[in-house]
Amino acid sequence: MIPLIEPYVGIGILNGTNELSVTGSNPIFAPGFSTSQSETKSVSGTQILAGVDVNLILLKIGAEYSQSFGASRVGFKLALGF
């Protein structure tokens, strides 16, 4: 295995759906009274990422920046390869 530097960039579309539901009752002050509600939210957006991987003889090092749904993230990785 020879030392190698691998840069990369990417763009994609992300879709997410969440559902929250709640049910409540009050047996002390209002026996027999209960209520429930639920809400569903869907969101979609783009993801942008860029990074670099460095493959040394037995050591692999990488760094990546990504942004999705308005949040930025930076990640690092370190691995041994055999």
TIVO-2410 file (N, C-alpha, C; in nm, 3 decimals):
# residues 82
REC num residu      c1      c2      c3 atome chaine
REC   1      M   0.085  -0.118   0.000     N      A
REC   1      M   0.000   0.000   0.000    CA      A
REC   1      M   0.089   0.124   0.000     C      A
REC   2      I   0.067   0.214  -0.093     N      A
REC   2      I   0.148   0.335  -0.103    CA      A
REC   2      I   0.075   0.452  -0.038     C      A
REC   3      P   0.151   0.550   0.013     N      A
REC   3      P   0.085   0.669   0.071    CA      A
REC   3      P   0.002   0.741  -0.035     C      A
REC   4      L  -0.118   0.784   0.005     N      A
REC   4      L  -0.210   0.844  -0.090    CA      A
REC   4      L  -0.299   0.946  -0.020     C      A
REC   5      I  -0.322   1.058  -0.085     N      A
REC   5      I  -0.411   1.162  -0.033    CA      A
REC   5      I  -0.536   1.164  -0.121     C      A
REC   6      E  -0.653   1.152  -0.059     N      A
REC   6      E  -0.779   1.146  -0.133    CA      A
REC   6      E  -0.873   1.257  -0.088     C      A
REC   7      P  -0.880   1.369  -0.159     N      A
REC   7      P  -0.980   1.472  -0.125    CA      A
REC   7      P  -1.115   1.435  -0.188     C      A
REC   8      Y  -1.223   1.483  -0.128     N      A
REC   8      Y  -1.355   1.457  -0.184    CA      A
REC   8      Y  -1.450   1.570  -0.147     C      A
REC   9      V  -1.551   1.588  -0.229     N      A
REC   9      V  -1.660   1.683  -0.204    CA      A
REC   9      V  -1.790   1.613  -0.243     C      A
REC  10      G  -1.898   1.657  -0.184     N      A
REC  10      G  -2.026   1.597  -0.217    CA      A
REC  10      G  -2.140   1.691  -0.186     C      A
REC  11      I  -2.251   1.668  -0.254     N      A
REC  11      I  -2.373   1.742  -0.229    CA      A
REC  11      I  -2.489   1.644  -0.243     C      A
REC  12      G  -2.589   1.659  -0.160     N      A
REC  12      G  -2.702   1.567  -0.164    CA      A
REC  12      G  -2.826   1.630  -0.107     C      A
REC  13      I  -2.935   1.557  -0.115     N      A
REC  13      I  -3.064   1.602  -0.062    CA      A
REC  13      I  -3.103   1.511   0.053     C      A
REC  14      L  -3.142   1.570   0.165     N      A
REC  14      L  -3.185   1.496   0.283    CA      A
REC  14      L  -3.334   1.521   0.306     C      A
REC  15      N  -3.406   1.416   0.344     N      A
REC  15      N  -3.547   1.426   0.380    CA      A
REC  15      N  -3.566   1.363   0.517     C      A
REC  16      G  -3.644   1.427   0.602     N      A
REC  16      G  -3.671   1.372   0.734    CA      A
REC  16      G  -3.815   1.396   0.775     C      A
REC  17      T  -3.872   1.300   0.849     N      A
REC  17      T  -4.009   1.310   0.898    CA      A
REC  17      T  -4.010   1.266   1.044     C      A
REC  18      N  -4.073   1.345   1.129     N      A
REC  18      N  -4.089   1.313   1.270    CA      A
REC  18      N  -4.236   1.321   1.309     C      A
REC  19      E  -4.278   1.235   1.399     N      A
REC  19      E  -4.414   1.240   1.451    CA      A
REC  19      E  -4.409   1.236   1.603     C      A
REC  20      L  -4.482   1.326   1.666     N      A
REC  20      L  -4.490   1.333   1.812    CA      A
REC  20      L  -4.636   1.324   1.851     C      A
REC  21      S  -4.666   1.234   1.945     N      A
REC  21      S  -4.803   1.223   1.993    CA      A
REC  21      S  -4.801   1.215   2.145     C      A
REC  22      V  -4.907   1.268   2.206     N      A
REC  22      V  -4.919   1.269   2.352    CA      A
REC  22      V  -5.065   1.244   2.390     C      A
REC  23      T  -5.083   1.171   2.498     N      A
REC  23      T  -5.216   1.145   2.551    CA      A
REC  23      T  -5.214   1.176   2.700     C      A
REC  24      G  -5.315   1.246   2.747     N      A
REC  24      G  -5.320   1.282   2.889    CA      A
REC  24      G  -5.459   1.268   2.947     C      A
REC  25      S  -5.462   1.245   3.077     N      A
REC  25      S  -5.591   1.239   3.147    CA      A
REC  25      S  -5.572   1.293   3.288     C      A
REC  26      N  -5.684   1.329   3.353     N      A
REC  26      N  -5.681   1.382   3.488    CA      A
REC  26      N  -5.783   1.306   3.571     C      A
REC  27      P  -5.746   1.194   3.632     N      A
REC  27      P  -5.844   1.112   3.704    CA      A
REC  27      P  -5.888   1.172   3.837     C      A
REC  28      I  -5.816   1.269   3.891     N      A
REC  28      I  -5.851   1.325   4.022    CA      A
REC  28      I  -5.957   1.434   4.008     C      A
REC  29      F  -5.934   1.535   3.924     N      A
REC  29      F  -6.024   1.649   3.914    CA      A
REC  29      F  -6.130   1.634   3.806     C      A
REC  30      A  -6.103   1.554   3.705     N      A
REC  30      A  -6.201   1.536   3.598    CA      A
REC  30      A  -6.200   1.390   3.553     C      A
REC  31      P  -6.262   1.301   3.631     N      A
REC  31      P  -6.262   1.159   3.594    CA      A
REC  31      P  -6.328   1.138   3.457     C      A
REC  32      G  -6.269   1.052   3.380     N      A
REC  32      G  -6.324   1.024   3.248    CA      A
REC  32      G  -6.279   1.120   3.141     C      A
REC  33      F  -6.205   1.225   3.177     N      A
REC  33      F  -6.158   1.322   3.079    CA      A
REC  33      F  -6.019   1.281   3.032     C      A
REC  34      S  -6.002   1.275   2.902     N      A
REC  34      S  -5.870   1.250   2.844    CA      A
REC  34      S  -5.860   1.325   2.713     C      A
REC  35      T  -5.741   1.351   2.672     N      A
REC  35      T  -5.717   1.422   2.547    CA      A
REC  35      T  -5.591   1.366   2.483     C      A
REC  36      S  -5.582   1.380   2.355     N      A
REC  36      S  -5.461   1.337   2.284    CA      A
REC  36      S  -5.437   1.431   2.166     C      A
REC  37      Q  -5.313   1.448   2.134     N      A
REC  37      Q  -5.274   1.532   2.021    CA      A
REC  37      Q  -5.156   1.465   1.952     C      A
REC  38      S  -5.142   1.492   1.825     N      A
REC  38      S  -5.025   1.446   1.752    CA      A
REC  38      S  -4.989   1.549   1.647     C      A
REC  39      E  -4.863   1.551   1.612     N      A
REC  39      E  -4.811   1.645   1.514    CA      A
REC  39      E  -4.706   1.574   1.431     C      A
REC  40      T  -4.710   1.596   1.302     N      A
REC  40      T  -4.612   1.540   1.210    CA      A
REC  40      T  -4.542   1.655   1.139     C      A
REC  41      K  -4.411   1.645   1.128     N      A
REC  41      K  -4.333   1.749   1.063    CA      A
REC  41      K  -4.238   1.683   0.963     C      A
REC  42      S  -4.238   1.732   0.842     N      A
REC  42      S  -4.145   1.686   0.739    CA      A
REC  42      S  -4.055   1.802   0.701     C      A
REC  43      V  -3.929   1.772   0.680     N      A
REC  43      V  -3.833   1.874   0.641    CA      A
REC  43      V  -3.738   1.814   0.539     C      A
REC  44      S  -3.693   1.897   0.447     N      A
REC  44      S  -3.594   1.852   0.349    CA      A
REC  44      S  -3.493   1.965   0.329     C      A
REC  45      G  -3.375   1.929   0.288     N      A
REC  45      G  -3.270   2.028   0.265    CA      A
REC  45      G  -3.151   1.965   0.196     C      A
REC  46      T  -3.053   2.046   0.171     N      A
REC  46      T  -2.933   1.996   0.105    CA      A
REC  46      T  -2.822   1.971   0.206     C      A
REC  47      Q  -2.735   1.879   0.173     N      A
REC  47      Q  -2.617   1.851   0.254    CA      A
REC  47      Q  -2.495   1.875   0.166     C      A
REC  48      I  -2.401   1.948   0.220     N      A
REC  48      I  -2.275   1.976   0.151    CA      A
REC  48      I  -2.164   1.920   0.238     C      A
REC  49      L  -2.071   1.848   0.178     N      A
REC  49      L  -1.959   1.797   0.256    CA      A
REC  49      L  -1.830   1.802   0.174     C      A
REC  50      A  -1.720   1.813   0.248     N      A
REC  50      A  -1.587   1.815   0.188    CA      A
REC  50      A  -1.490   1.755   0.289     C      A
REC  51      G  -1.392   1.682   0.239     N      A
REC  51      G  -1.298   1.621   0.330    CA      A
REC  51      G  -1.175   1.571   0.259     C      A
REC  52      V  -1.087   1.515   0.339     N      A
REC  52      V  -0.964   1.458   0.286    CA      A
REC  52      V  -0.928   1.335   0.370     C      A
REC  53      D  -0.884   1.231   0.302     N      A
REC  53      D  -0.833   1.110   0.367    CA      A
REC  53      D  -0.686   1.094   0.328     C      A
REC  54      V  -0.602   1.067   0.426     N      A
REC  54      V  -0.460   1.043   0.402    CA      A
REC  54      V  -0.432   0.899   0.443     C      A
REC  55      N  -0.389   0.818   0.346     N      A
REC  55      N  -0.358   0.677   0.371    CA      A
REC  55      N  -0.207   0.661   0.375     C      A
REC  56      L  -0.154   0.643   0.494     N      A
REC  56      L  -0.012   0.615   0.510    CA      A
REC  56      L   0.007   0.464   0.511     C      A
REC  57      I   0.123   0.416   0.541     N      A
REC  57      I   0.149   0.273   0.533    CA      A
REC  57      I   0.051   0.192   0.618     C      A
REC  58      L   0.044   0.216   0.747     N      A
REC  58      L  -0.049   0.145   0.835    CA      A
REC  58      L  -0.150   0.238   0.901     C      A
REC  59      L  -0.139   0.365   0.877     N      A
REC  59      L  -0.221   0.464   0.946    CA      A
REC  59      L  -0.308   0.538   0.845     C      A
REC  60      K  -0.435   0.556   0.880     N      A
REC  60      K  -0.527   0.631   0.795    CA      A
REC  60      K  -0.582   0.747   0.878     C      A
REC  61      I  -0.572   0.867   0.823     N      A
REC  61      I  -0.616   0.988   0.891    CA      A
REC  61      I  -0.715   1.060   0.798     C      A
REC  62      G  -0.820   1.117   0.856     N      A
REC  62      G  -0.917   1.186   0.775    CA      A
REC  62      G  -0.981   1.302   0.849     C      A
REC  63      A  -1.029   1.398   0.773     N      A
REC  63      A  -1.103   1.512   0.827    CA      A
REC  63      A  -1.217   1.543   0.731     C      A
REC  64      E  -1.333   1.583   0.787     N      A
REC  64      E  -1.449   1.611   0.704    CA      A
REC  64      E  -1.530   1.726   0.762     C      A
REC  65      Y  -1.579   1.812   0.675     N      A
REC  65      Y  -1.670   1.921   0.712    CA      A
REC  65      Y  -1.801   1.896   0.639     C      A
REC  66      S  -1.914   1.908   0.711     N      A
REC  66      S  -2.043   1.895   0.646    CA      A
REC  66      S  -2.141   1.997   0.703     C      A
REC  67      Q  -2.237   2.032   0.619     N      A
REC  67      Q  -2.342   2.125   0.661    CA      A
REC  67      Q  -2.474   2.072   0.609     C      A
REC  68      S  -2.571   2.055   0.702     N      A
REC  68      S  -2.704   2.010   0.665    CA      A
REC  68      S  -2.805   2.064   0.765     C      A
REC  69      F  -2.923   2.097   0.716     N      A
REC  69      F  -3.031   2.153   0.796    CA      A
REC  69      F  -2.985   2.273   0.878     C      A
REC  70      G  -2.893   2.352   0.826     N      A
REC  70      G  -2.845   2.472   0.894    CA      A
REC  70      G  -2.743   2.447   1.003     C      A
REC  71      A  -2.699   2.324   1.019     N      A
REC  71      A  -2.600   2.291   1.123    CA      A
REC  71      A  -2.470   2.247   1.056     C      A
REC  72      S  -2.359   2.295   1.109     N      A
REC  72      S  -2.227   2.257   1.058    CA      A
REC  72      S  -2.164   2.154   1.151     C      A
REC  73      R  -2.082   2.066   1.092     N      A
REC  73      R  -2.016   1.962   1.170    CA      A
REC  73      R  -1.876   1.940   1.112     C      A
REC  74      V  -1.780   1.921   1.201     N      A
REC  74      V  -1.644   1.887   1.162    CA      A
REC  74      V  -1.610   1.755   1.229     C      A
REC  75      G  -1.556   1.662   1.152     N      A
REC  75      G  -1.522   1.532   1.206    CA      A
REC  75      G  -1.380   1.492   1.169     C      A
REC  76      F  -1.319   1.417   1.257     N      A
REC  76      F  -1.184   1.366   1.234    CA      A
REC  76      F  -1.186   1.216   1.256     C      A
REC  77      K  -1.102   1.144   1.183     N      A
REC  77      K  -1.093   1.000   1.204    CA      A
REC  77      K  -0.948   0.954   1.196     C      A
REC  78      L  -0.923   0.848   1.269     N      A
REC  78      L  -0.790   0.789   1.277    CA      A
REC  78      L  -0.809   0.637   1.282     C      A
REC  79      A  -0.740   0.566   1.194     N      A
REC  79      A  -0.759   0.420   1.188    CA      A
REC  79      A  -0.627   0.352   1.155     C      A
REC  80      L  -0.619   0.227   1.194     N      A
REC  80      L  -0.506   0.141   1.158    CA      A
REC  80      L  -0.553   0.048   1.048     C      A
REC  81      G  -0.473   0.033   0.946     N      A
REC  81      G  -0.508  -0.058   0.836    CA      A
REC  81      G  -0.405  -0.167   0.821     C      A
REC  82      F  -0.452  -0.288   0.798     N      A
REC  82      F  -0.361  -0.403   0.783    CA      A
REC  82      F  -0.372  -0.460   0.644     C      A
***
